[in-house]
């Protein structure tokens, strides 16, 4: 089975990938392990003074994991 890079998944642009890296998510395996809700919680905890679009992040990450567009 070929390993996918985060960059190969739908819905994950440069900014989201940078934010994923900032919380220790570097691979598709990491992303699956943490999950959409876990990612959102980790990002909002790491950057508490910033406003994060919850629906956009949850939908984008879930879509990335399931191969669907975030809408």
mmCIF file as Biopython writes it, N, C-alpha, C and O atoms, coordinates in Angstrom:
data_model
#
loop_
_atom_site.group_PDB
_atom_site.id
_atom_site.type_symbol
_atom_site.label_atom_id
_atom_site.label_alt_id
_atom_site.label_comp_id
_atom_site.label_asym_id
_atom_site.label_entity_id
_atom_site.label_seq_id
_atom_site.pdbx_PDB_ins_code
_atom_site.Cartn_x
_atom_site.Cartn_y
_atom_site.Cartn_z
_atom_site.occupancy
_atom_site.B_iso_or_equiv
_atom_site.auth_seq_id
_atom_site.auth_asym_id
_atom_site.pdbx_PDB_model_num
ATOM 1   N N  . UNK A ? 1  ? 0.831   -1.182 0.000  1.0 0.0 1  A 1 
ATOM 2   C CA . UNK A ? 1  ? 0.000   0.000  0.000  1.0 0.0 1  A 1 
ATOM 3   C C  . UNK A ? 1  ? 0.880   1.251  0.000  1.0 0.0 1  A 1 
ATOM 4   O O  . UNK A ? 1  ? 1.799   1.366  0.812  1.0 0.0 1  A 1 
ATOM 5   N N  . UNK A ? 2  ? 0.604   2.174  -0.897 1.0 0.0 2  A 1 
ATOM 6   C CA . UNK A ? 2  ? 1.379   3.401  -1.004 1.0 0.0 2  A 1 
ATOM 7   C C  . UNK A ? 2  ? 0.981   4.386  0.101  1.0 0.0 2  A 1 
ATOM 8   O O  . UNK A ? 2  ? -0.203  4.631  0.330  1.0 0.0 2  A 1 
ATOM 9   N N  . UNK A ? 3  ? 1.966   4.933  0.767  1.0 0.0 3  A 1 
ATOM 10  C CA . UNK A ? 3  ? 1.703   5.927  1.799  1.0 0.0 3  A 1 
ATOM 11  C C  . UNK A ? 3  ? 1.296   7.242  1.157  1.0 0.0 3  A 1 
ATOM 12  O O  . UNK A ? 3  ? 1.955   7.716  0.232  1.0 0.0 3  A 1 
ATOM 13  N N  . UNK A ? 4  ? 0.241   7.815  1.632  1.0 0.0 4  A 1 
ATOM 14  C CA . UNK A ? 4  ? -0.186  9.120  1.150  1.0 0.0 4  A 1 
ATOM 15  C C  . UNK A ? 4  ? 0.415   10.209 2.024  1.0 0.0 4  A 1 
ATOM 16  O O  . UNK A ? 4  ? 0.577   10.065 3.235  1.0 0.0 4  A 1 
ATOM 17  N N  . UNK A ? 5  ? 0.731   11.286 1.357  1.0 0.0 5  A 1 
ATOM 18  C CA . UNK A ? 5  ? 1.195   12.467 2.088  1.0 0.0 5  A 1 
ATOM 19  C C  . UNK A ? 5  ? -0.018  13.329 2.405  1.0 0.0 5  A 1 
ATOM 20  O O  . UNK A ? 5  ? -1.031  13.252 1.710  1.0 0.0 5  A 1 
ATOM 21  N N  . UNK A ? 6  ? 0.073   14.138 3.436  1.0 0.0 6  A 1 
ATOM 22  C CA . UNK A ? 6  ? -1.015  15.063 3.752  1.0 0.0 6  A 1 
ATOM 23  C C  . UNK A ? 6  ? -1.339  15.928 2.539  1.0 0.0 6  A 1 
ATOM 24  O O  . UNK A ? 6  ? -2.501  16.236 2.278  1.0 0.0 6  A 1 
ATOM 25  N N  . UNK A ? 7  ? -0.310  16.311 1.807  1.0 0.0 7  A 1 
ATOM 26  C CA . UNK A ? 7  ? -0.477  17.172 0.642  1.0 0.0 7  A 1 
ATOM 27  C C  . UNK A ? 7  ? -1.301  16.506 -0.460 1.0 0.0 7  A 1 
ATOM 28  O O  . UNK A ? 7  ? -1.848  17.195 -1.321 1.0 0.0 7  A 1 
ATOM 29  N N  . UNK A ? 8  ? -1.395  15.190 -0.442 1.0 0.0 8  A 1 
ATOM 30  C CA . UNK A ? 8  ? -2.143  14.461 -1.457 1.0 0.0 8  A 1 
ATOM 31  C C  . UNK A ? 8  ? -3.632  14.331 -1.132 1.0 0.0 8  A 1 
ATOM 32  O O  . UNK A ? 8  ? -4.423  13.942 -1.991 1.0 0.0 8  A 1 
ATOM 33  N N  . UNK A ? 9  ? -4.009  14.650 0.084  1.0 0.0 9  A 1 
ATOM 34  C CA . UNK A ? 9  ? -5.401  14.510 0.482  1.0 0.0 9  A 1 
ATOM 35  C C  . UNK A ? 9  ? -6.215  15.725 0.034  1.0 0.0 9  A 1 
ATOM 36  O O  . UNK A ? 9  ? -5.685  16.834 -0.033 1.0 0.0 9  A 1 
ATOM 37  N N  . UNK A ? 10 ? -7.501  15.522 -0.274 1.0 0.0 10 A 1 
ATOM 38  C CA . UNK A ? 10 ? -8.341  16.664 -0.632 1.0 0.0 10 A 1 
ATOM 39  C C  . UNK A ? 10 ? -8.571  17.566 0.572  1.0 0.0 10 A 1 
ATOM 40  O O  . UNK A ? 10 ? -8.498  17.116 1.716  1.0 0.0 10 A 1 
ATOM 41  N N  . UNK A ? 11 ? -8.843  18.818 0.317  1.0 0.0 11 A 1 
ATOM 42  C CA . UNK A ? 11 ? -9.237  19.807 1.331  1.0 0.0 11 A 1 
ATOM 43  C C  . UNK A ? 11 ? -8.104  20.351 2.194  1.0 0.0 11 A 1 
ATOM 44  O O  . UNK A ? 11 ? -8.324  21.287 2.962  1.0 0.0 11 A 1 
ATOM 45  N N  . UNK A ? 12 ? -6.912  19.800 2.093  1.0 0.0 12 A 1 
ATOM 46  C CA . UNK A ? 12 ? -5.825  20.251 2.957  1.0 0.0 12 A 1 
ATOM 47  C C  . UNK A ? 12 ? -4.864  21.128 2.175  1.0 0.0 12 A 1 
ATOM 48  O O  . UNK A ? 12 ? -4.051  20.649 1.384  1.0 0.0 12 A 1 
ATOM 49  N N  . UNK A ? 13 ? -4.982  22.424 2.418  1.0 0.0 13 A 1 
ATOM 50  C CA . UNK A ? 13 ? -4.082  23.363 1.776  1.0 0.0 13 A 1 
ATOM 51  C C  . UNK A ? 13 ? -2.877  23.638 2.656  1.0 0.0 13 A 1 
ATOM 52  O O  . UNK A ? 13 ? -2.712  23.046 3.723  1.0 0.0 13 A 1 
ATOM 53  N N  . UNK A ? 14 ? -2.052  24.535 2.192  1.0 0.0 14 A 1 
ATOM 54  C CA . UNK A ? 14 ? -0.791  24.858 2.863  1.0 0.0 14 A 1 
ATOM 55  C C  . UNK A ? 14 ? -1.000  25.295 4.317  1.0 0.0 14 A 1 
ATOM 56  O O  . UNK A ? 14 ? -0.270  24.861 5.208  1.0 0.0 14 A 1 
ATOM 57  N N  . UNK A ? 15 ? -1.983  26.142 4.551  1.0 0.0 15 A 1 
ATOM 58  C CA . UNK A ? 15 ? -2.202  26.663 5.907  1.0 0.0 15 A 1 
ATOM 59  C C  . UNK A ? 15 ? -2.644  25.566 6.865  1.0 0.0 15 A 1 
ATOM 60  O O  . UNK A ? 15 ? -2.129  25.467 7.979  1.0 0.0 15 A 1 
ATOM 61  N N  . UNK A ? 16 ? -3.591  24.746 6.440  1.0 0.0 16 A 1 
ATOM 62  C CA . UNK A ? 16 ? -4.041  23.664 7.317  1.0 0.0 16 A 1 
ATOM 63  C C  . UNK A ? 16 ? -2.893  22.698 7.591  1.0 0.0 16 A 1 
ATOM 64  O O  . UNK A ? 16 ? -2.720  22.248 8.723  1.0 0.0 16 A 1 
ATOM 65  N N  . UNK A ? 17 ? -2.117  22.382 6.579  1.0 0.0 17 A 1 
ATOM 66  C CA . UNK A ? 17 ? -0.995  21.460 6.772  1.0 0.0 17 A 1 
ATOM 67  C C  . UNK A ? 17 ? 0.037   22.054 7.732  1.0 0.0 17 A 1 
ATOM 68  O O  . UNK A ? 17 ? 0.582   21.336 8.569  1.0 0.0 17 A 1 
ATOM 69  N N  . UNK A ? 18 ? 0.306   23.339 7.622  1.0 0.0 18 A 1 
ATOM 70  C CA . UNK A ? 18 ? 1.232   23.982 8.572  1.0 0.0 18 A 1 
ATOM 71  C C  . UNK A ? 18 ? 0.692   23.879 9.994  1.0 0.0 18 A 1 
ATOM 72  O O  . UNK A ? 18 ? 1.441   23.615 10.934 1.0 0.0 18 A 1 
ATOM 73  N N  . UNK A ? 19 ? -0.616  24.090 10.145 1.0 0.0 19 A 1 
ATOM 74  C CA . UNK A ? 19 ? -1.222  23.976 11.474 1.0 0.0 19 A 1 
ATOM 75  C C  . UNK A ? 19 ? -1.177  22.543 11.985 1.0 0.0 19 A 1 
ATOM 76  O O  . UNK A ? 19 ? -0.961  22.312 13.175 1.0 0.0 19 A 1 
ATOM 77  N N  . UNK A ? 20 ? -1.380  21.580 11.092 1.0 0.0 20 A 1 
ATOM 78  C CA . UNK A ? 20 ? -1.261  20.181 11.495 1.0 0.0 20 A 1 
ATOM 79  C C  . UNK A ? 20 ? 0.155   19.873 11.973 1.0 0.0 20 A 1 
ATOM 80  O O  . UNK A ? 20 ? 0.340   19.217 12.998 1.0 0.0 20 A 1 
ATOM 81  N N  . UNK A ? 21 ? 1.140   20.340 11.238 1.0 0.0 21 A 1 
ATOM 82  C CA . UNK A ? 21 ? 2.535   20.121 11.642 1.0 0.0 21 A 1 
ATOM 83  C C  . UNK A ? 21 ? 2.810   20.748 13.000 1.0 0.0 21 A 1 
ATOM 84  O O  . UNK A ? 21 ? 3.564   20.193 13.799 1.0 0.0 21 A 1 
ATOM 85  N N  . UNK A ? 22 ? 2.201   21.907 13.267 1.0 0.0 22 A 1 
ATOM 86  C CA . UNK A ? 22 ? 2.462   22.599 14.534 1.0 0.0 22 A 1 
ATOM 87  C C  . UNK A ? 22 ? 1.958   21.815 15.742 1.0 0.0 22 A 1 
ATOM 88  O O  . UNK A ? 22 ? 2.403   22.047 16.866 1.0 0.0 22 A 1 
ATOM 89  N N  . UNK A ? 23 ? 1.026   20.885 15.510 1.0 0.0 23 A 1 
ATOM 90  C CA . UNK A ? 23 ? 0.526   20.058 16.624 1.0 0.0 23 A 1 
ATOM 91  C C  . UNK A ? 23 ? 1.034   18.630 16.548 1.0 0.0 23 A 1 
ATOM 92  O O  . UNK A ? 23 ? 0.546   17.752 17.259 1.0 0.0 23 A 1 
ATOM 93  N N  . UNK A ? 24 ? 2.016   18.398 15.684 1.0 0.0 24 A 1 
ATOM 94  C CA . UNK A ? 24 ? 2.646   17.088 15.622 1.0 0.0 24 A 1 
ATOM 95  C C  . UNK A ? 24 ? 1.998   16.098 14.673 1.0 0.0 24 A 1 
ATOM 96  O O  . UNK A ? 24 ? 2.263   14.899 14.756 1.0 0.0 24 A 1 
ATOM 97  N N  . UNK A ? 25 ? 1.151   16.581 13.769 1.0 0.0 25 A 1 
ATOM 98  C CA . UNK A ? 25 ? 0.518   15.705 12.777 1.0 0.0 25 A 1 
ATOM 99  C C  . UNK A ? 25 ? 1.291   15.875 11.474 1.0 0.0 25 A 1 
ATOM 100 O O  . UNK A ? 25 ? 1.205   16.917 10.825 1.0 0.0 25 A 1 
ATOM 101 N N  . UNK A ? 26 ? 2.046   14.846 11.097 1.0 0.0 26 A 1 
ATOM 102 C CA . UNK A ? 26 ? 2.912   14.921 9.921  1.0 0.0 26 A 1 
ATOM 103 C C  . UNK A ? 26 ? 2.543   13.922 8.827  1.0 0.0 26 A 1 
ATOM 104 O O  . UNK A ? 26 ? 3.043   14.012 7.705  1.0 0.0 26 A 1 
ATOM 105 N N  . UNK A ? 27 ? 1.679   12.980 9.150  1.0 0.0 27 A 1 
ATOM 106 C CA . UNK A ? 27 ? 1.363   11.939 8.172  1.0 0.0 27 A 1 
ATOM 107 C C  . UNK A ? 27 ? -0.136  11.655 8.186  1.0 0.0 27 A 1 
ATOM 108 O O  . UNK A ? 27 ? -0.862  12.097 9.077  1.0 0.0 27 A 1 
ATOM 109 N N  . UNK A ? 28 ? -0.580  10.907 7.180  1.0 0.0 28 A 1 
ATOM 110 C CA . UNK A ? 28 ? -1.977  10.491 7.121  1.0 0.0 28 A 1 
ATOM 111 C C  . UNK A ? 28 ? -2.295  9.614  8.338  1.0 0.0 28 A 1 
ATOM 112 O O  . UNK A ? 28 ? -3.384  9.702  8.906  1.0 0.0 28 A 1 
ATOM 113 N N  . UNK A ? 29 ? -1.348  8.780  8.724  1.0 0.0 29 A 1 
ATOM 114 C CA . UNK A ? 29 ? -1.539  7.949  9.917  1.0 0.0 29 A 1 
ATOM 115 C C  . UNK A ? 29 ? -1.750  8.785  11.170 1.0 0.0 29 A 1 
ATOM 116 O O  . UNK A ? 29 ? -2.623  8.488  11.985 1.0 0.0 29 A 1 
ATOM 117 N N  . UNK A ? 30 ? -0.944  9.834  11.317 1.0 0.0 30 A 1 
ATOM 118 C CA . UNK A ? 30 ? -1.120  10.751 12.454 1.0 0.0 30 A 1 
ATOM 119 C C  . UNK A ? 30 ? -2.504  11.378 12.424 1.0 0.0 30 A 1 
ATOM 120 O O  . UNK A ? 30 ? -3.174  11.479 13.452 1.0 0.0 30 A 1 
ATOM 121 N N  . UNK A ? 31 ? -2.929  11.797 11.235 1.0 0.0 31 A 1 
ATOM 122 C CA . UNK A ? 31 ? -4.220  12.466 11.082 1.0 0.0 31 A 1 
ATOM 123 C C  . UNK A ? 31 ? -5.359  11.513 11.447 1.0 0.0 31 A 1 
ATOM 124 O O  . UNK A ? 31 ? -6.305  11.907 12.129 1.0 0.0 31 A 1 
ATOM 125 N N  . UNK A ? 32 ? -5.270  10.282 11.000 1.0 0.0 32 A 1 
ATOM 126 C CA . UNK A ? 32 ? -6.290  9.288  11.339 1.0 0.0 32 A 1 
ATOM 127 C C  . UNK A ? 32 ? -6.326  9.036  12.836 1.0 0.0 32 A 1 
ATOM 128 O O  . UNK A ? 32 ? -7.397  8.913  13.430 1.0 0.0 32 A 1 
ATOM 129 N N  . UNK A ? 33 ? -5.155  8.960  13.437 1.0 0.0 33 A 1 
ATOM 130 C CA . UNK A ? 33 ? -5.064  8.679  14.872 1.0 0.0 33 A 1 
ATOM 131 C C  . UNK A ? 33 ? -5.687  9.801  15.710 1.0 0.0 33 A 1 
ATOM 132 O O  . UNK A ? 33 ? -6.414  9.535  16.667 1.0 0.0 33 A 1 
ATOM 133 N N  . UNK A ? 34 ? -5.402  11.041 15.349 1.0 0.0 34 A 1 
ATOM 134 C CA . UNK A ? 34 ? -5.898  12.186 16.116 1.0 0.0 34 A 1 
ATOM 135 C C  . UNK A ? 34 ? -7.359  12.477 15.777 1.0 0.0 34 A 1 
ATOM 136 O O  . UNK A ? 34 ? -8.149  12.796 16.666 1.0 0.0 34 A 1 
ATOM 137 N N  . UNK A ? 35 ? -7.719  12.370 14.507 1.0 0.0 35 A 1 
ATOM 138 C CA . UNK A ? 35 ? -9.094  12.606 14.081 1.0 0.0 35 A 1 
ATOM 139 C C  . UNK A ? 35 ? -9.447  14.080 13.994 1.0 0.0 35 A 1 
ATOM 140 O O  . UNK A ? 35 ? -8.732  14.924 14.535 1.0 0.0 35 A 1 
ATOM 141 N N  . UNK A ? 36 ? -10.546 14.399 13.316 1.0 0.0 36 A 1 
ATOM 142 C CA . UNK A ? 36 ? -10.939 15.794 13.119 1.0 0.0 36 A 1 
ATOM 143 C C  . UNK A ? 36 ? -11.166 16.566 14.416 1.0 0.0 36 A 1 
ATOM 144 O O  . UNK A ? 36 ? -10.685 17.690 14.560 1.0 0.0 36 A 1 
ATOM 145 N N  . UNK A ? 37 ? -11.886 15.979 15.348 1.0 0.0 37 A 1 
ATOM 146 C CA . UNK A ? 37 ? -12.177 16.675 16.608 1.0 0.0 37 A 1 
ATOM 147 C C  . UNK A ? 37 ? -10.897 16.863 17.417 1.0 0.0 37 A 1 
ATOM 148 O O  . UNK A ? 37 ? -10.673 17.928 17.992 1.0 0.0 37 A 1 
ATOM 149 N N  . UNK A ? 38 ? -10.066 15.839 17.460 1.0 0.0 38 A 1 
ATOM 150 C CA . UNK A ? 38 ? -8.800  15.947 18.180 1.0 0.0 38 A 1 
ATOM 151 C C  . UNK A ? 38 ? -7.897  17.008 17.597 1.0 0.0 38 A 1 
ATOM 152 O O  . UNK A ? 38 ? -7.250  17.753 18.335 1.0 0.0 38 A 1 
ATOM 153 N N  . UNK A ? 39 ? -7.846  17.085 16.266 1.0 0.0 39 A 1 
ATOM 154 C CA . UNK A ? 39 ? -7.050  18.119 15.604 1.0 0.0 39 A 1 
ATOM 155 C C  . UNK A ? 39 ? -7.553  19.490 16.011 1.0 0.0 39 A 1 
ATOM 156 O O  . UNK A ? 39 ? -6.766  20.358 16.389 1.0 0.0 39 A 1 
ATOM 157 N N  . UNK A ? 40 ? -8.854  19.689 15.937 1.0 0.0 40 A 1 
ATOM 158 C CA . UNK A ? 40 ? -9.418  21.000 16.282 1.0 0.0 40 A 1 
ATOM 159 C C  . UNK A ? 40 ? -9.115  21.360 17.737 1.0 0.0 40 A 1 
ATOM 160 O O  . UNK A ? 40 ? -8.738  22.495 18.029 1.0 0.0 40 A 1 
ATOM 161 N N  . UNK A ? 41 ? -9.275  20.417 18.631 1.0 0.0 41 A 1 
ATOM 162 C CA . UNK A ? 41 ? -8.985  20.677 20.047 1.0 0.0 41 A 1 
ATOM 163 C C  . UNK A ? 41 ? -7.519  21.023 20.260 1.0 0.0 41 A 1 
ATOM 164 O O  . UNK A ? 41 ? -7.200  21.948 21.008 1.0 0.0 41 A 1 
ATOM 165 N N  . UNK A ? 42 ? -6.623  20.285 19.605 1.0 0.0 42 A 1 
ATOM 166 C CA . UNK A ? 42 ? -5.188  20.557 19.771 1.0 0.0 42 A 1 
ATOM 167 C C  . UNK A ? 42 ? -4.802  21.925 19.214 1.0 0.0 42 A 1 
ATOM 168 O O  . UNK A ? 42 ? -4.016  22.650 19.823 1.0 0.0 42 A 1 
ATOM 169 N N  . UNK A ? 43 ? -5.356  22.273 18.060 1.0 0.0 43 A 1 
ATOM 170 C CA . UNK A ? 43 ? -5.026  23.565 17.457 1.0 0.0 43 A 1 
ATOM 171 C C  . UNK A ? 43 ? -5.559  24.711 18.305 1.0 0.0 43 A 1 
ATOM 172 O O  . UNK A ? 43 ? -4.849  25.688 18.540 1.0 0.0 43 A 1 
ATOM 173 N N  . UNK A ? 44 ? -6.805  24.603 18.768 1.0 0.0 44 A 1 
ATOM 174 C CA . UNK A ? 44 ? -7.366  25.695 19.570 1.0 0.0 44 A 1 
ATOM 175 C C  . UNK A ? 44 ? -6.684  25.797 20.930 1.0 0.0 44 A 1 
ATOM 176 O O  . UNK A ? 44 ? -6.613  26.885 21.502 1.0 0.0 44 A 1 
ATOM 177 N N  . UNK A ? 45 ? -6.193  24.702 21.446 1.0 0.0 45 A 1 
ATOM 178 C CA . UNK A ? 45 ? -5.452  24.740 22.708 1.0 0.0 45 A 1 
ATOM 179 C C  . UNK A ? 45 ? -4.080  25.380 22.504 1.0 0.0 45 A 1 
ATOM 180 O O  . UNK A ? 45 ? -3.621  26.164 23.335 1.0 0.0 45 A 1 
ATOM 181 N N  . UNK A ? 46 ? -3.441  25.044 21.405 1.0 0.0 46 A 1 
ATOM 182 C CA . UNK A ? 46 ? -2.105  25.595 21.136 1.0 0.0 46 A 1 
ATOM 183 C C  . UNK A ? 46 ? -2.161  27.096 20.843 1.0 0.0 46 A 1 
ATOM 184 O O  . UNK A ? 46 ? -1.246  27.833 21.211 1.0 0.0 46 A 1 
ATOM 185 N N  . UNK A ? 47 ? -3.216  27.544 20.192 1.0 0.0 47 A 1 
ATOM 186 C CA . UNK A ? 47 ? -3.362  28.956 19.809 1.0 0.0 47 A 1 
ATOM 187 C C  . UNK A ? 47 ? -4.674  29.508 20.367 1.0 0.0 47 A 1 
ATOM 188 O O  . UNK A ? 47 ? -5.601  29.772 19.602 1.0 0.0 47 A 1 
ATOM 189 N N  . UNK A ? 48 ? -4.768  29.688 21.690 1.0 0.0 48 A 1 
ATOM 190 C CA . UNK A ? 48 ? -6.045  30.072 22.310 1.0 0.0 48 A 1 
ATOM 191 C C  . UNK A ? 48 ? -6.542  31.471 21.960 1.0 0.0 48 A 1 
ATOM 192 O O  . UNK A ? 48 ? -7.735  31.744 22.089 1.0 0.0 48 A 1 
ATOM 193 N N  . UNK A ? 49 ? -5.677  32.343 21.530 1.0 0.0 49 A 1 
ATOM 194 C CA . UNK A ? 49 ? -6.099  33.715 21.232 1.0 0.0 49 A 1 
ATOM 195 C C  . UNK A ? 49 ? -6.567  33.897 19.795 1.0 0.0 49 A 1 
ATOM 196 O O  . UNK A ? 49 ? -7.018  34.979 19.420 1.0 0.0 49 A 1 
ATOM 197 N N  . UNK A ? 50 ? -6.465  32.855 18.996 1.0 0.0 50 A 1 
ATOM 198 C CA . UNK A ? 50 ? -6.870  32.938 17.603 1.0 0.0 50 A 1 
ATOM 199 C C  . UNK A ? 50 ? -8.249  32.307 17.429 1.0 0.0 50 A 1 
ATOM 200 O O  . UNK A ? 50 ? -8.581  31.328 18.098 1.0 0.0 50 A 1 
ATOM 201 N N  . UNK A ? 51 ? -9.043  32.870 16.533 1.0 0.0 51 A 1 
ATOM 202 C CA . UNK A ? 51 ? -10.342 32.302 16.214 1.0 0.0 51 A 1 
ATOM 203 C C  . UNK A ? 51 ? -10.190 31.324 15.064 1.0 0.0 51 A 1 
ATOM 204 O O  . UNK A ? 51 ? -9.618  31.653 14.025 1.0 0.0 51 A 1 
ATOM 205 N N  . UNK A ? 52 ? -10.713 30.106 15.260 1.0 0.0 52 A 1 
ATOM 206 C CA . UNK A ? 52 ? -10.609 29.053 14.260 1.0 0.0 52 A 1 
ATOM 207 C C  . UNK A ? 52 ? -11.999 28.687 13.772 1.0 0.0 52 A 1 
ATOM 208 O O  . UNK A ? 52 ? -12.895 28.468 14.588 1.0 0.0 52 A 1 
ATOM 209 N N  . UNK A ? 53 ? -12.203 28.616 12.455 1.0 0.0 53 A 1 
ATOM 210 C CA . UNK A ? 53 ? -13.517 28.243 11.917 1.0 0.0 53 A 1 
ATOM 211 C C  . UNK A ? 53 ? -13.787 26.751 12.132 1.0 0.0 53 A 1 
ATOM 212 O O  . UNK A ? 53 ? -13.306 25.911 11.373 1.0 0.0 53 A 1 
ATOM 213 N N  . UNK A ? 54 ? -14.550 26.435 13.160 1.0 0.0 54 A 1 
ATOM 214 C CA . UNK A ? 54 ? -14.744 25.045 13.571 1.0 0.0 54 A 1 
ATOM 215 C C  . UNK A ? 54 ? -15.308 24.179 12.451 1.0 0.0 54 A 1 
ATOM 216 O O  . UNK A ? 54 ? -14.787 23.095 12.188 1.0 0.0 54 A 1 
ATOM 217 N N  . UNK A ? 55 ? -16.352 24.636 11.795 1.0 0.0 55 A 1 
ATOM 218 C CA . UNK A ? 55 ? -16.955 23.810 10.733 1.0 0.0 55 A 1 
ATOM 219 C C  . UNK A ? 55 ? -15.974 23.579 9.595  1.0 0.0 55 A 1 
ATOM 220 O O  . UNK A ? 55 ? -15.871 22.467 9.076  1.0 0.0 55 A 1 
ATOM 221 N N  . UNK A ? 56 ? -15.260 24.612 9.210  1.0 0.0 56 A 1 
ATOM 222 C CA . UNK A ? 56 ? -14.322 24.466 8.100  1.0 0.0 56 A 1 
ATOM 223 C C  . UNK A ? 56 ? -13.254 23.427 8.439  1.0 0.0 56 A 1 
ATOM 224 O O  . UNK A ? 56 ? -12.950 22.559 7.622  1.0 0.0 56 A 1 
ATOM 225 N N  . UNK A ? 57 ? -12.691 23.515 9.633  1.0 0.0 57 A 1 
ATOM 226 C CA . UNK A ? 57 ? -11.647 22.562 10.006 1.0 0.0 57 A 1 
ATOM 227 C C  . UNK A ? 57 ? -12.198 21.145 10.146 1.0 0.0 57 A 1 
ATOM 228 O O  . UNK A ? 57 ? -11.601 20.195 9.640  1.0 0.0 57 A 1 
ATOM 229 N N  . UNK A ? 58 ? -13.317 21.000 10.819 1.0 0.0 58 A 1 
ATOM 230 C CA . UNK A ? 58 ? -13.874 19.660 10.993 1.0 0.0 58 A 1 
ATOM 231 C C  . UNK A ? 58 ? -14.264 19.028 9.661  1.0 0.0 58 A 1 
ATOM 232 O O  . UNK A ? 58 ? -13.953 17.865 9.404  1.0 0.0 58 A 1 
ATOM 233 N N  . UNK A ? 59 ? -14.939 19.793 8.825  1.0 0.0 59 A 1 
ATOM 234 C CA . UNK A ? 59 ? -15.376 19.260 7.529  1.0 0.0 59 A 1 
ATOM 235 C C  . UNK A ? 59 ? -14.189 18.989 6.611  1.0 0.0 59 A 1 
ATOM 236 O O  . UNK A ? 59 ? -14.161 17.977 5.911  1.0 0.0 59 A 1 
ATOM 237 N N  . UNK A ? 60 ? -13.220 19.883 6.613  1.0 0.0 60 A 1 
ATOM 238 C CA . UNK A ? 60 ? -12.049 19.695 5.746  1.0 0.0 60 A 1 
ATOM 239 C C  . UNK A ? 60 ? -11.274 18.444 6.120  1.0 0.0 60 A 1 
ATOM 240 O O  . UNK A ? 60 ? -10.870 17.672 5.250  1.0 0.0 60 A 1 
ATOM 241 N N  . UNK A ? 61 ? -11.070 18.246 7.397  1.0 0.0 61 A 1 
ATOM 242 C CA . UNK A ? 61 ? -10.281 17.094 7.841  1.0 0.0 61 A 1 
ATOM 243 C C  . UNK A ? 61 ? -11.065 15.798 7.658  1.0 0.0 61 A 1 
ATOM 244 O O  . UNK A ? 61 ? -10.505 14.794 7.220  1.0 0.0 61 A 1 
ATOM 245 N N  . UNK A ? 62 ? -12.346 15.812 7.988  1.0 0.0 62 A 1 
ATOM 246 C CA . UNK A ? 62 ? -13.161 14.614 7.764  1.0 0.0 62 A 1 
ATOM 247 C C  . UNK A ? 62 ? -13.199 14.272 6.274  1.0 0.0 62 A 1 
ATOM 248 O O  . UNK A ? 62 ? -13.078 13.105 5.901  1.0 0.0 62 A 1 
ATOM 249 N N  . UNK A ? 63 ? -13.365 15.283 5.428  1.0 0.0 63 A 1 
ATOM 250 C CA . UNK A ? 63 ? -13.363 15.056 3.987  1.0 0.0 63 A 1 
ATOM 251 C C  . UNK A ? 63 ? -12.023 14.538 3.488  1.0 0.0 63 A 1 
ATOM 252 O O  . UNK A ? 63 ? -11.970 13.695 2.593  1.0 0.0 63 A 1 
ATOM 253 N N  . UNK A ? 64 ? -10.952 15.041 4.063  1.0 0.0 64 A 1 
ATOM 254 C CA . UNK A ? 64 ? -9.624  14.564 3.674  1.0 0.0 64 A 1 
ATOM 255 C C  . UNK A ? 64 ? -9.476  13.079 3.990  1.0 0.0 64 A 1 
ATOM 256 O O  . UNK A ? 64 ? -8.910  12.323 3.201  1.0 0.0 64 A 1 
ATOM 257 N N  . UNK A ? 65 ? -9.979  12.674 5.129  1.0 0.0 65 A 1 
ATOM 258 C CA . UNK A ? 65 ? -9.866  11.286 5.542  1.0 0.0 65 A 1 
ATOM 259 C C  . UNK A ? 65 ? -10.798 10.343 4.784  1.0 0.0 65 A 1 
ATOM 260 O O  . UNK A ? 65 ? -10.513 9.153  4.646  1.0 0.0 65 A 1 
ATOM 261 N N  . UNK A ? 66 ? -11.915 10.886 4.293  1.0 0.0 66 A 1 
ATOM 262 C CA . UNK A ? 66 ? -12.889 10.051 3.592  1.0 0.0 66 A 1 
ATOM 263 C C  . UNK A ? 66 ? -12.861 10.246 2.075  1.0 0.0 66 A 1 
ATOM 264 O O  . UNK A ? 66 ? -13.593 9.581  1.341  1.0 0.0 66 A 1 
ATOM 265 N N  . UNK A ? 67 ? -11.997 11.179 1.607  1.0 0.0 67 A 1 
ATOM 266 C CA . UNK A ? 67 ? -11.882 11.421 0.170  1.0 0.0 67 A 1 
ATOM 267 C C  . UNK A ? 67 ? -13.016 12.225 -0.421 1.0 0.0 67 A 1 
ATOM 268 O O  . UNK A ? 67 ? -13.324 12.094 -1.606 1.0 0.0 67 A 1 
ATOM 269 N N  . UNK A ? 68 ? -13.640 13.057 0.393  1.0 0.0 68 A 1 
ATOM 270 C CA . UNK A ? 68 ? -14.762 13.875 -0.065 1.0 0.0 68 A 1 
ATOM 271 C C  . UNK A ? 68 ? -14.457 15.360 0.062  1.0 0.0 68 A 1 
ATOM 272 O O  . UNK A ? 68 ? -13.651 15.768 0.898  1.0 0.0 68 A 1 
ATOM 273 N N  . UNK A ? 69 ? -15.109 16.166 -0.777 1.0 0.0 69 A 1 
ATOM 274 C CA . UNK A ? 69 ? -14.968 17.613 -0.694 1.0 0.0 69 A 1 
ATOM 275 C C  . UNK A ? 69 ? -15.557 18.084 0.626  1.0 0.0 69 A 1 
ATOM 276 O O  . UNK A ? 69 ? -16.535 17.509 1.103  1.0 0.0 69 A 1 
ATOM 277 N N  . UNK A ? 70 ? -14.991 19.101 1.214  1.0 0.0 70 A 1 
ATOM 278 C CA . UNK A ? 70 ? -15.417 19.548 2.536  1.0 0.0 70 A 1 
ATOM 279 C C  . UNK A ? 70 ? -16.847 20.060 2.568  1.0 0.0 70 A 1 
ATOM 280 O O  . UNK A ? 70 ? -17.456 20.074 3.638  1.0 0.0 70 A 1 
ATOM 281 N N  . UNK A ? 71 ? -17.410 20.483 1.442  1.0 0.0 71 A 1 
ATOM 282 C CA . UNK A ? 71 ? -18.798 20.979 1.448  1.0 0.0 71 A 1 
ATOM 283 C C  . UNK A ? 71 ? -19.754 19.823 1.564  1.0 0.0 71 A 1 
ATOM 284 O O  . UNK A ? 71 ? -20.968 20.027 1.586  1.0 0.0 71 A 1 
#
